[in-house]
Amino acid sequence: SNKMNIFENHLSEIKKLIISEKKSLKLNNIDDLRGVNLEVPPEQFNFDLSCNISMVLAKKNKIDPKNLAIRLKDIFLNKIKSFSEIDIAGPGFLNIKLSKSALINNIHSILKDKTYGSTKSNETYNIEFVSANPTGPMHVGHCRGAIFGDVLSNLLLFNGNKVIKEYYINDYGSQIKNFVESVFLRIREIKFKEKFILRDNLYPGDYIKEIANEIVKNNKNINIENLDNCFEELKRLSLQGSMNLIKNDLKKLGIQHDIFFSESDLIKKDLVNKSVKTLKIKNFVEEGYLEPPKGETSKNWKKIKRLVFKSTLFGDDTDRALQKDDGSWTYFANDVAYHSDKINRNYDNLINILGADHTGYIKRITAAVSALSNEKVKLNCKVCQLVKLYKNNKPFKMSKRAGDFISVQDLLNEVSKDSIRFMMLNRSNDVELDFDFEKVKEKTKDNPVYYVQYAYARINSIVRTLKISLKDEISIDTKSFKLNEYEEKILRKIFEWPKVIESASYKFEPHKVSFYLYELATLFHSYWSKGNEDINLRFIENGKLKRNETLIFIYLISIVIQNGMNILGVSLPEKM
């Protein structure tokens, strides 16, 4: 493959060698060399690569790993030109230093590879995320999942996959009736000066007035004498209004979905009946009674026969009702139908990004996907935990305008889109996130967004001083090529990039990208500031470059930062 991945490339060298030396090493079983890998050695070892091969082969052949390691070391140094020095560590790890020519070849390959870091993957993903209730605008609770889903999509796309970003609109059920009625009453308030009287089930927020105003403005002849007569049209217009607000908020965060899937369509197309029928034929649905919920005494619990999905067959804790007491479909039944539709669209992978309150829901929907697809399609659910907002170390208070929640707009009034996108990935999705507005305005090392952007801006200032361009070809003088300890550290970090991408994609953990970029930026800045202490480490003197190697590094770093920040959807100013 033309993808540059130093670990894969050197691992294939090692594997070829072992296959050809199998006899001389007296190995009976090399079993496709499964489990053999190359890693980044821990920091305290001054080496480029670390290989577990002697432990893997020693176990398969029931021999001593240390002795095997000694024999492997000799063969490697003898036969692999890329390796210049090898040390045996711990139970038999081989720590490997690359030769000068191997380092230079690797650097050349990276400089040529515009998508450096991308590992060749080629699958299709459907990622459903946000899916905020269309009864109101987006709030901060949706924000983390929105950015997580978007960056995960970018990451998988960068890796060569096809990705469809989908939004499921819950536009069916009693909350929608209440929403439409709220809009109806606001329109009557505008047209007939009738006072809007708040009842428990109505939506009071100002955004309802906005939606009502838009409808009145663009639909001169709408007849709103009576809610029942205009319900369907008003529902369509109200949903259009609220989805516009949501899409607008998403756009401000840099997010666009490919598909908006409506729950009402699902009902119209009778998909619920169809998918329940499919499950019946497979004997995964039966008429039955549910156990009383925890804490209900049996005598208060009415036993009602209903259709039940046998989700315990697929690892759920209890079977799940598809019908409510009155025989109508449960929310879960509609969701089963929705996922059945997704399965029929033939994606290799389904991913759902859920809010913190949906953890209990994962087992049943995963069970449904297994049942519907004969266990062929895997659904991965990622839960995004809550975000706690702070300003000057105090919890950030709600805005009056929107009611009792903090809207995306409130957030954007405090901090930039770039800061929001980067900081929402500053922790793994499964832990709560503290977000302090003042911290992301600081121009210090404690503000990761600034620190990564600043590294790129500094690189651009060097480029401007030298009157060159980051797009220029760069030549490496093989004779004089020599790295100092700071450059060695940076180069190893650069080599690690494809590993980070691979692991982040494979585990659906996009926060690994922002962590890595922060570490790379930190190495770069600390090397830069060494120049203030030691004149020999300055990058530039009298407008001239001191060492050709410096240029190589700023090119390498800029390639990685550009690819990484592109995945995060965060801008890179050339001046700061």
VENVENVEN-V429249 format. One record per residue. N is the residue number from 1. RES is the residue in one small letter. PHI is phi in whole degrees, -180 to 180 (NA if undefined). BURIAL is + if it has 16 or more other ideal C-beta (glycine too) atoms within 10 Angstrom, else -. D_LAST is the distance of its C-alpha to the last C-alpha in Angstrom with 2 decimals. Layout:
# VENVENVEN-V429249
N&RES&PHI&BURIAL&D_LAST  N&RES&PHI&BURIAL&D_LAST
This chain:
# VENVENVEN-V429249
1&s&NA&-&38.18  2&n&-90&-&35.32  3&k&-79&+&32.82  4&m&-87&+&31.50  5&n&-140&+&32.34  6&i&-56&+&33.27  7&f&-68&+&35.31  8&e&-63&+&37.40  9&n&-63&+&37.98  10&h&-75&+&39.26  11&l&-66&+&41.15  12&s&-69&-&43.11  13&e&-59&+&44.02  14&i&-64&+&45.37  15&k&-64&-&47.27  16&k&-57&-&48.95  17&l&-63&+&50.07  18&i&-62&+&51.55  19&i&-63&-&53.46  20&s&-76&-&55.00  21&e&-103&+&55.79  22&k&-51&-&57.13  23&k&-67&-&60.70  24&s&-65&-&60.08  25&l&-86&+&58.06  26&k&55&-&61.03  27&l&-99&+&58.88  28&n&-80&-&60.96  29&n&-126&-&58.23  30&i&-113&+&54.70  31&d&36&-&54.38  32&d&58&-&51.68  33&l&55&+&49.50  34&r&-67&-&48.17  35&g&88&-&46.03  36&v&-82&+&44.95  37&n&-142&-&41.21  38&l&-112&+&38.55  39&e&-128&-&35.88  40&v&-86&+&33.16  41&p&-67&+&35.08  42&p&-58&-&34.19  43&e&-54&-&31.88  44&q&-69&-&34.82  45&f&-95&-&36.25  46&n&-88&-&34.75  47&f&-136&+&35.47  48&d&-90&+&33.86  49&l&-137&+&36.16  50&s&-137&+&38.75  51&c&-124&+&41.78  52&n&-98&+&44.33  53&i&-60&+&46.97  54&s&-70&+&49.70  55&m&-67&+&49.74  56&v&-63&+&49.91  57&l&-73&+&52.70  58&a&-63&+&54.56  59&k&-67&-&54.82  60&k&-67&+&56.10  61&n&-106&+&58.60  62&k&50&-&59.53  63&i&-128&+&58.87  64&d&-81&-&57.04  65&p&-63&+&53.26  66&k&-63&-&52.99  67&n&-63&-&55.72  68&l&-63&+&54.27  69&a&-59&+&50.86  70&i&-63&-&52.52  71&r&-69&-&54.12  72&l&-65&+&50.95  73&k&-55&+&48.97  74&d&-62&-&51.54  75&i&-63&+&51.60  76&f&-59&+&47.80  77&l&-66&-&47.43  78&n&-73&-&50.39  79&k&-109&-&49.53  80&i&-108&+&45.75  81&k&-63&-&44.12  82&s&-68&+&40.58  83&f&-99&+&41.49  84&s&-107&+&41.77  85&e&-156&-&42.40  86&i&-137&+&43.56  87&d&-129&-&44.18  88&i&-97&+&46.17  89&a&-125&-&44.76  90&g&55&-&46.22  91&p&-74&-&48.87  92&g&139&+&48.21  93&f&-65&+&44.55  94&l&-101&+&43.86  95&n&-93&+&40.62  96&i&-121&+&39.75  97&k&-104&+&37.79  98&l&-85&+&36.94  99&s&-70&-&38.20  100&k&-57&-&35.98  101&s&-67&-&37.00  102&a&-67&+&36.25  103&l&-59&+&32.71  104&i&-65&+&32.17  105&n&-60&+&33.77  106&n&-62&+&31.61  107&i&-63&+&28.40  108&h&-57&-&29.74  109&s&-63&+&30.53  110&i&-66&+&27.07  111&l&-62&+&25.46  112&k&-83&-&27.99  113&d&-98&+&27.54  114&k&-63&-&24.82  115&t&-105&+&25.67  116&y&-53&+&25.82  117&g&112&+&26.60  118&s&-70&+&28.71  119&t&-103&+&32.29  120&k&-75&-&34.97  121&s&-119&-&36.08  122&n&-155&-&37.85  123&e&-126&-&38.92  124&t&-110&-&38.69  125&y&-124&+&37.22  126&n&-111&+&37.67  127&i&-114&+&35.16  128&e&-100&+&36.16  129&f&-150&+&33.63  130&v&71&+&32.94  131&s&39&+&36.43  132&a&-67&+&36.03  133&n&-56&-&39.22  134&p&-78&+&39.31  135&t&-86&+&40.87  136&g&-168&+&37.56  137&p&-71&+&33.80  138&m&-72&+&31.47  139&h&-123&+&30.71  140&v&-59&+&28.53  141&g&-57&+&31.34  142&h&-84&+&30.83  143&c&-66&+&27.08  144&r&-66&+&27.00  145&g&-65&+&29.69  146&a&-64&+&28.06  147&i&-74&+&24.83  148&f&-57&+&26.93  149&g&-63&+&29.15  150&d&-69&+&26.47  151&v&-71&+&24.58  152&l&-60&+&28.00  153&s&-62&+&28.88  154&n&-60&+&25.79  155&l&-64&+&26.65  156&l&-69&+&30.27  157&l&-66&-&29.47  158&f&-57&+&27.23  159&n&-84&+&30.29  160&g&97&-&32.54  161&n&-90&+&34.26  162&k&-99&-&35.16  163&v&-131&+&33.90  164&i&-110&+&35.20  165&k&-97&+&33.32  166&e&-124&+&35.97  167&y&-128&+&36.39  168&y&-98&+&39.84  169&i&-94&+&40.84  170&n&-77&+&43.40  171&d&-110&+&45.15  172&y&-144&+&48.64  173&g&110&-&50.57  174&s&-68&-&51.26  175&q&-65&+&47.70  176&i&-73&+&47.31  177&k&-58&-&50.60  178&n&-65&-&49.37  179&f&-64&+&46.08  180&v&-64&+&47.95  181&e&-63&+&50.38  182&s&-62&+&47.59  183&v&-65&+&46.26  184&f&-55&+&49.91  185&l&-69&+&50.50  186&r&-69&+&47.30  187&i&-65&+&48.44  188&r&-65&+&51.85  189&e&-64&-&50.20  190&i&-68&+&48.43  191&k&-82&-&51.52  192&f&-117&-&54.39  193&k&57&-&52.84  194&e&-77&-&54.09  195&k&-72&-&52.41  196&f&-76&+&50.33  197&i&-103&-&52.12  198&l&-76&-&50.13  199&r&-111&-&51.97  200&d&-53&-&50.84  201&n&-89&-&50.09  202&l&-92&+&48.13  203&y&-103&+&44.38  204&p&-87&-&43.48  205&g&-55&+&39.73  206&d&-60&-&38.41  207&y&-64&+&37.16  208&i&-65&+&40.88  209&k&-63&+&41.29  210&e&-58&+&38.39  211&i&-62&+&40.12  212&a&-61&+&43.47  213&n&-60&-&42.21  214&e&-60&+&40.80  215&i&-63&+&44.16  216&v&-63&-&46.19  217&k&-64&-&44.11  218&n&-98&-&44.41  219&n&-134&-&47.92  220&k&-57&-&50.28  221&n&-97&-&53.44  222&i&-67&-&52.60  223&n&-98&-&55.67  224&i&-121&+&54.96  225&e&-63&-&58.47  226&n&-145&-&58.62  227&l&-61&-&56.03  228&d&-60&-&58.21  229&n&-70&-&58.71  230&c&-107&+&55.09  231&f&-56&-&53.60  232&e&-60&-&52.65  233&e&-68&-&50.99  234&l&-68&+&49.24  235&k&-61&+&48.03  236&r&-58&-&46.55  237&l&-68&+&44.81  238&s&-67&+&43.60  239&l&-66&+&42.12  240&q&-58&-&40.47  241&g&-62&+&38.96  242&s&-74&+&37.70  243&m&-66&+&36.44  244&n&-63&-&34.46  245&l&-61&+&32.80  246&i&-67&+&32.06  247&k&-63&+&30.81  248&n&-64&-&28.55  249&d&-62&+&27.04  250&l&-62&+&26.71  251&k&-62&-&25.00  252&k&-64&-&22.37  253&l&-90&+&21.72  254&g&85&+&21.64  255&i&-121&+&25.23  256&q&-135&-&28.24  257&h&-89&+&31.68  258&d&-89&-&34.16  259&i&-133&-&37.32  260&f&-113&-&38.43  261&f&-108&+&41.79  262&s&-99&+&44.09  263&e&-61&+&46.55  264&s&-61&+&48.99  265&d&-61&-&49.20  266&l&-60&+&50.15  267&i&-68&+&53.02  268&k&-59&-&54.05  269&k&-84&-&54.32  270&d&59&-&56.37  271&l&-70&+&54.13  272&v&-68&+&54.98  273&n&-56&-&58.69  274&k&-63&-&58.04  275&s&-74&+&55.91  276&v&-66&+&58.27  277&k&-60&-&61.11  278&t&-55&+&59.40  279&l&-70&+&59.07  280&k&-63&-&62.70  281&i&-59&-&63.97  282&k&-84&-&62.23  283&n&63&-&63.84  284&f&-101&+&60.56  285&v&-129&+&61.46  286&e&-145&-&64.66  287&e&-77&-&66.26  288&g&-166&-&66.20  289&y&-114&-&65.69  290&l&-93&-&62.66  291&e&-66&-&63.00  292&p&-60&-&62.51  293&p&-61&-&58.90  294&k&-53&-&58.39  295&g&88&-&59.99  296&e&-87&-&62.26  297&t&-81&-&65.94  298&s&-60&-&67.89  299&k&-74&-&70.22  300&n&-82&-&67.46  301&w&-94&-&66.01  302&k&-78&-&67.45  303&k&-85&-&67.95  304&i&-125&-&66.99  305&k&-73&-&67.29  306&r&-154&+&64.12  307&l&-76&+&62.34  308&v&-127&+&60.49  309&f&-91&+&58.10  310&k&-82&+&59.03  311&s&-74&+&55.52  312&t&-64&-&56.98  313&l&-64&-&58.00  314&f&-119&+&54.31  315&g&91&-&53.25  316&d&-82&+&52.85  317&d&-77&-&54.45  318&t&-152&-&56.68  319&d&-74&+&57.73  320&r&-122&+&56.00  321&a&-73&+&57.56  322&l&-100&+&56.97  323&q&-127&+&58.96  324&k&-82&-&58.94  325&d&-55&-&62.22  326&d&-86&-&62.97  327&g&89&-&62.56  328&s&-76&-&59.32  329&w&-69&+&56.49  330&t&-79&+&54.05  331&y&-57&-&50.29  332&f&-62&+&50.55  333&a&-60&+&53.04  334&n&-63&+&50.64  335&d&-69&+&47.91  336&v&-60&+&50.36  337&a&-63&+&50.97  338&y&-62&+&47.26  339&h&-71&+&46.75  340&s&-64&+&49.88  341&d&-63&+&48.32  342&k&-62&+&45.17  343&i&-61&+&47.48  344&n&-68&-&49.36  345&r&-88&-&46.21  346&n&61&-&46.26  347&y&-88&+&42.87  348&d&-72&-&42.83  349&n&-138&+&40.79  350&l&-112&+&40.44  351&i&-128&+&37.68  352&n&-116&+&37.63  353&i&-101&+&34.78  354&l&-116&+&36.46  355&g&-81&+&35.74  356&a&-56&+&36.88  357&d&-85&-&40.19  358&h&-105&-&41.32  359&t&-53&-&41.90  360&g&-67&-&45.66  361&y&-92&+&45.62  362&i&-62&+&44.42  363&k&-61&+&47.79  364&r&-72&+&49.74  365&i&-75&+&47.42  366&t&-65&+&47.03  367&a&-61&+&50.83  368&a&-62&+&51.21  369&v&-65&+&49.05  370&s&-60&+&51.12  371&a&-65&+&54.33  372&l&-71&+&53.42  373&s&-104&+&52.13  374&n&53&-&54.81  375&e&62&-&52.09  376&k&-86&-&50.47  377&v&-103&+&47.18  378&k&-103&-&44.98  379&l&-100&+&43.01  380&n&-107&+&40.08  381&c&-109&+&39.00  382&k&-116&+&35.77  383&v&-99&+&35.63  384&c&-99&+&32.42  385&q&-74&+&33.04  386&l&-67&-&32.06  387&v&-111&+&28.74  388&k&-108&-&28.94  389&l&-97&+&26.47  390&y&-132&-&25.73  391&k&-135&-&24.13  392&n&51&-&24.24  393&n&65&-&26.49  394&k&-111&-&28.98  395&p&-55&-&29.89  396&f&-80&+&28.26  397&k&-89&-&31.06  398&m&-67&-&32.05  399&s&-88&-&31.63  400&k&-72&-&34.95  401&r&-56&-&34.35  402&a&-89&+&34.63  403&g&106&+&37.34  404&d&-99&-&37.15  405&f&-140&+&33.99  406&i&-94&+&30.22  407&s&-84&+&29.18  408&v&-60&+&26.13  409&q&-62&+&25.33  410&d&-56&+&25.48  411&l&-66&+&22.96  412&l&-69&+&20.53  413&n&-70&-&21.05  414&e&-93&+&19.71  415&v&-140&+&16.82  416&s&-77&-&14.94  417&k&-54&+&16.70  418&d&-57&+&14.17  419&s&-65&+&14.87  420&i&-63&+&18.53  421&r&-63&+&18.93  422&f&-68&+&17.49  423&m&-73&+&19.26  424&m&-67&+&22.52  425&l&-111&+&22.77  426&n&-87&+&22.10  427&r&-141&+&25.89  428&s&-63&-&28.79  429&n&-59&+&30.18  430&d&-92&-&33.46  431&v&-120&-&32.30  432&e&-63&-&31.22  433&l&-122&+&27.56  434&d&-97&-&26.29  435&f&-128&+&23.16  436&d&-103&+&21.87  437&f&-59&+&19.60  438&e&-70&-&18.43  439&k&-61&+&17.46  440&v&-82&+&14.94  441&k&-100&-&13.23  442&e&-72&-&13.06  443&k&-102&-&10.19  444&t&-139&-&12.84  445&k&-60&-&14.77  446&d&-75&-&16.90  447&n&-109&+&14.46  448&p&-59&+&14.76  449&v&-61&+&12.51  450&y&-60&+&9.41  451&y&-64&+&10.91  452&v&-73&+&11.52  453&q&-62&+&8.29  454&y&-67&+&6.77  455&a&-60&+&9.92  456&y&-68&+&9.41  457&a&-64&-&6.15  458&r&-63&+&8.37  459&i&-60&+&11.24  460&n&-67&+&10.02  461&s&-71&-&9.58  462&i&-64&+&13.12  463&v&-60&+&14.34  464&r&-65&-&13.43  465&t&-59&-&15.16  466&l&-85&+&18.10  467&k&52&-&18.29  468&i&-126&-&18.95  469&s&-132&-&17.92  470&l&-67&+&17.49  471&k&-88&-&20.52  472&d&-64&-&22.73  473&e&-68&-&25.73  474&i&-131&-&25.65  475&s&-106&-&28.86  476&i&-113&+&29.80  477&d&-83&-&32.30  478&t&-62&-&34.73  479&k&-64&-&36.69  480&s&-87&-&34.02  481&f&-57&+&31.87  482&k&-153&-&31.50  483&l&-104&+&29.09  484&n&-88&-&28.34  485&e&-64&-&28.37  486&y&-69&+&24.57  487&e&-70&+&24.59  488&e&-58&-&27.64  489&k&-59&+&26.00  490&i&-65&+&22.97  491&l&-63&+&25.40  492&r&-63&+&27.55  493&k&-64&+&24.71  494&i&-64&+&23.91  495&f&-62&+&27.66  496&e&-73&+&27.73  497&w&-50&+&25.49  498&p&-60&+&28.49  499&k&-64&+&30.36  500&v&-64&+&27.70  501&i&-61&+&27.75  502&e&-62&+&31.53  503&s&-68&-&31.98  504&a&-63&+&29.49  505&s&-72&+&31.32  506&y&-67&-&34.74  507&k&-100&-&34.41  508&f&55&+&32.26  509&e&-128&+&29.65  510&p&-64&+&26.16  511&h&-63&+&24.71  512&k&-62&+&25.37  513&v&-68&+&22.48  514&s&-69&+&19.87  515&f&-59&+&21.68  516&y&-62&+&21.62  517&l&-62&+&17.93  518&y&-65&+&17.26  519&e&-65&-&19.92  520&l&-64&+&18.63  521&a&-61&+&15.08  522&t&-62&+&17.02  523&l&-61&+&19.17  524&f&-64&+&16.44  525&h&-64&+&14.69  526&s&-72&-&18.18  527&y&-65&+&19.23  528&w&-57&+&16.33  529&s&-75&-&17.29  530&k&-60&-&20.93  531&g&-63&+&20.28  532&n&-74&-&20.03  533&e&-89&-&23.45  534&d&-130&-&25.13  535&i&-61&-&24.83  536&n&-68&-&26.32  537&l&-98&+&23.39  538&r&-65&-&20.77  539&f&-77&+&19.19  540&i&-132&-&19.40  541&e&-135&-&21.91  542&n&50&-&22.47  543&g&72&-&20.16  544&k&-117&-&22.25  545&l&-73&+&21.92  546&k&-80&-&24.25  547&r&-134&+&25.24  548&n&-58&-&25.34  549&e&-57&+&24.93  550&t&-56&+&21.29  551&l&-64&+&20.56  552&i&-54&+&22.59  553&f&-69&+&20.55  554&i&-70&+&17.12  555&y&-66&+&18.87  556&l&-60&+&20.55  557&i&-62&+&17.59  558&s&-68&+&15.64  559&i&-60&+&18.89  560&v&-69&+&19.28  561&i&-63&+&15.81  562&q&-62&-&16.11  563&n&-63&+&19.64  564&g&-68&+&18.99  565&m&-71&+&16.19  566&n&-62&-&18.39  567&i&-63&+&21.23  568&l&-74&+&19.40  569&g&70&+&18.35  570&v&-115&+&14.72  571&s&-76&-&12.04  572&l&-126&+&9.66  573&p&-66&-&6.66  574&e&-85&-&6.83  575&k&-131&-&3.80  576&m&-138&-&0.00
